[in-house]
Amino acid sequence: MRREARDALRDSERAISQANRALAAAAADARRLRAEAARIAQRRRALEKLAAERQAAVERMLVARHAGGAPDALRVALSGQDPASLGRRLRYVGYVAQAAAGVLGGYRDAIAELAGLARAAAEREAGLRALEQASRAEREKILKERRSRQRVLERLAGEIRSNRKEMTALRADEARLARLVQRIIRIVESVPEPGGPREPFSRLRGSLRLPVRGELTGRFGAPRGAGIEAKGVFIRAPEGQPVRAVARGQVVYADWMRGFGNLLIVDHGESYLSIYANNEALLKQVGEAVSGGEPIATTGSSGGNEETGLYFELRHLGQAFDPLRWVKLK
């Protein structure tokens, strides 16, 4: 029964993470579409002004023609004037006709471009409506999964009260994470580091920033009962706050893990790993490169954690060490 509840919690929290990642992607697409729509609107305004100016020029030429102010070629040829004067008049008629053709051509081009921009604007509007509809669906999915998660947590709480084996579960969770870290170290040691030269992580000691702003409520080495000490720190923070990578690296794990919820691990080279747990959503996937300060997740309470925030570890060669000795707190 307990295994079923934990599996249900895993599935629900994975779904929440995926829906939040889709929501973040939709928001980025919507920002891009709005920027494109703004550029199209600005171009349309400029073209409408230009088309109006060219239309006015065409109207003035037509009025002048009808008033007899601009001679046509036949009338000039039949006027009986001397050849030199006639040649000048005909050249003038040619210039006027060429100018009129140019103005009319420019007017037609402006009208055609306006029509194209109108179609592009309609496509952007349709895209935004589709994104808004998809975003509403993702929000509904998140709300549904949160309700499901709450029911699972209530089941788990009842089982924990009736069966006091939490320390055994805690040891199993920590052992599971340790095995995962060792497996990751074996893999990354056998694969060349991606990207160009980077500053060695070991030189960043004392200059790192904590991955999220909040209240430090759990410290490295603090007793957790039954001889178990914390391997990292817990930072209490509201749900949905951005969790940022402490330094450049590559995501080597991004999935749900029992006891740690939605878990993300970044490889920084030199066998250094940073670990981010209890997230509500994972914004990056395995294989993606990240830069220092880039959002990689959002805070939550996944994995059955009672508080909302972030559990954070730093490890070297698989061994956890105190992150606070490496960060700049002010």
SVG drawing of the C-alpha trace seen along z (x, -y; Angstrom):
<svg xmlns="http://www.w3.org/2000/svg" viewBox="-10 -77 51 79">
<polyline fill="none" stroke="black" stroke-width="0.4" points="0.0,0.0 2.8,-2.4 4.7,-1.6 1.5,-2.3 1.1,-5.7 4.7,-6.7 4.4,-5.6 1.3,-7.7 3.1,-10.6 5.9,-10.2 3.5,-10.1 1.6,-13.2 4.7,-15.3 6.3,-14.3 3.1,-15.4 3.1,-18.8 6.8,-19.3 6.1,-18.5 3.0,-20.8 4.9,-23.6 7.7,-23.2 5.1,-23.2 3.6,-26.3 7.0,-28.1 7.7,-27.2 4.2,-28.5 4.9,-31.7 8.2,-32.2 6.5,-31.5 3.8,-34.0 6.4,-36.7 8.0,-36.0 4.7,-36.2 3.8,-39.5 7.1,-41.0 6.6,-39.9 3.1,-41.3 4.4,-44.7 7.0,-44.9 4.3,-44.1 2.0,-46.8 4.8,-49.3 5.7,-48.5 2.0,-48.6 1.7,-52.1 4.7,-53.3 3.4,-51.7 -0.1,-53.1 1.4,-56.6 3.5,-56.0 0.6,-54.6 -1.5,-57.7 1.3,-60.0 1.6,-58.2 -2.2,-58.1 -2.3,-61.9 0.5,-62.3 -1.4,-60.2 -4.6,-62.2 -2.7,-65.5 -1.3,-64.3 -4.7,-63.1 -6.2,-66.5 -3.4,-68.3 -3.9,-66.1 -7.6,-66.8 -7.0,-70.5 -4.6,-70.5 -1.6,-71.3 0.4,-68.3 0.6,-68.0 0.1,-64.6 2.4,-63.4 -0.2,-63.5 -1.3,-67.1 2.3,-68.3 3.1,-66.6 0.1,-68.2 0.7,-71.7 2.7,-72.8 5.6,-74.1 9.2,-74.1 11.1,-70.8 13.5,-71.9 10.6,-73.1 8.6,-70.0 11.5,-67.7 11.8,-69.5 8.0,-69.2 8.0,-65.5 10.9,-64.8 8.9,-66.6 5.9,-64.4 8.1,-61.3 9.5,-62.5 6.0,-63.1 4.8,-59.8 7.8,-58.0 7.3,-59.8 3.6,-58.9 4.4,-55.3 6.9,-55.3 4.5,-56.7 1.7,-54.3 4.1,-51.4 5.3,-52.4 1.6,-52.8 0.8,-49.3 3.9,-47.8 2.8,-49.5 -0.7,-48.1 0.6,-44.6 3.0,-44.7 0.1,-45.9 -2.0,-43.0 0.9,-40.6 1.4,-42.2 -2.3,-41.9 -2.1,-38.2 1.0,-37.9 -0.8,-39.7 -3.8,-37.4 -1.5,-34.4 0.2,-35.8 -3.2,-36.5 -4.3,-32.9 -1.0,-31.6 -1.5,-33.6 -5.1,-32.3 -3.9,-28.8 -1.1,-29.3 -3.6,-30.9 -5.9,-27.9 -3.0,-25.5 -1.8,-27.5 -5.3,-27.2 -5.3,-23.5 -1.8,-23.2 -3.0,-25.2 -6.0,-23.0 -3.8,-20.0 -1.5,-21.4 -4.5,-22.1 -5.8,-18.6 -2.5,-17.0 -2.0,-19.2 -5.4,-18.0 -4.3,-14.4 -1.0,-15.0 -2.7,-16.3 -4.8,-13.2 -1.7,-11.0 0.1,-13.1 -2.8,-12.6 -2.6,-8.8 1.1,-8.9 0.7,-10.9 -1.8,-8.4 0.6,-5.5 3.5,-7.2 1.6,-7.8 0.5,-4.1 3.9,-2.8 7.0,-4.5 9.6,-3.4 10.5,-6.9 14.2,-6.5 14.5,-3.4 12.9,-5.1 15.3,-8.1 18.3,-5.9 17.0,-4.2 16.5,-7.5 20.0,-8.7 21.5,-5.5 19.5,-5.7 20.9,-9.2 24.4,-8.1 24.2,-5.2 22.9,-7.6 25.7,-10.1 28.3,-7.3 26.7,-6.1 26.8,-9.6 30.5,-10.1 31.4,-6.9 29.6,-8.1 30.9,-11.7 34.5,-10.6 34.3,-8.4 32.8,-11.2 34.7,-14.3 33.3,-17.6 31.1,-19.4 31.7,-23.0 34.8,-25.1 37.1,-25.9 35.5,-26.9 36.7,-28.2 37.5,-25.2 34.7,-24.8 37.3,-24.4 38.3,-28.1 34.8,-29.3 35.0,-28.5 33.7,-31.5 32.1,-33.2 29.0,-31.0 25.4,-32.2 22.8,-30.1 20.4,-28.8 17.3,-30.4 16.5,-33.3 14.8,-32.2 15.3,-31.3 18.0,-28.8 16.2,-26.3 18.3,-23.2 22.1,-23.2 24.8,-20.7 25.5,-18.2 22.4,-18.9 21.0,-15.8 18.0,-14.3 17.5,-11.6 18.7,-8.0 22.3,-9.0 21.6,-10.6 23.1,-13.9 22.0,-16.3 24.2,-16.0 23.0,-19.5 21.0,-22.6 17.3,-23.4 16.2,-26.8 12.6,-27.6 11.0,-29.7 7.5,-30.2 6.4,-27.8 7.3,-28.5 10.4,-30.6 13.2,-30.3 16.0,-27.9 19.2,-28.9 22.3,-26.9 25.2,-27.9 27.7,-27.7 28.1,-26.6 27.7,-22.9 25.6,-20.2 22.4,-18.6 23.1,-14.9 19.9,-14.0 16.4,-15.4 13.6,-13.1 11.6,-12.2 13.3,-10.3 11.8,-8.8 12.5,-11.0 13.8,-13.9 10.9,-14.5 11.7,-16.3 15.4,-16.1 18.0,-17.8 21.8,-17.3 24.3,-19.4 27.9,-18.3 30.4,-21.1 33.5,-19.2 36.4,-18.1 33.9,-15.5 31.9,-18.3 28.1,-18.0 25.4,-20.3 22.1,-18.7 18.7,-20.5 15.7,-18.6 12.1,-18.9 11.4,-21.1 7.9,-21.7 9.1,-21.8 12.2,-20.9 12.9,-23.4 15.9,-21.6 16.5,-18.1 19.4,-15.7 22.1,-16.8 21.3,-20.5 24.1,-23.0 23.4,-25.6 25.1,-28.8 25.6,-30.2 22.5,-32.0 20.2,-30.4 16.8,-29.2 16.8,-25.4 13.8,-24.6 11.1,-26.1 10.8,-25.6 8.2,-23.2 7.6,-20.5 7.8,-17.4 8.8,-14.1 6.5,-14.4 8.5,-17.2 6.5,-19.1 8.0,-22.5 8.1,-24.4 11.6,-25.4 14.8,-23.8 17.1,-21.0 20.6,-21.7 23.8,-19.7 27.3,-20.0 29.4,-16.9 33.0,-16.2 33.9,-12.6 30.6,-11.6 31.2,-13.0 28.9,-15.8 30.5,-18.9 29.1,-22.0 27.7,-24.3 27.8,-27.4 31.6,-27.3 31.5,-27.9 28.8,-30.5 28.8,-34.3 25.8,-34.9 25.7,-38.7"/>
</svg>
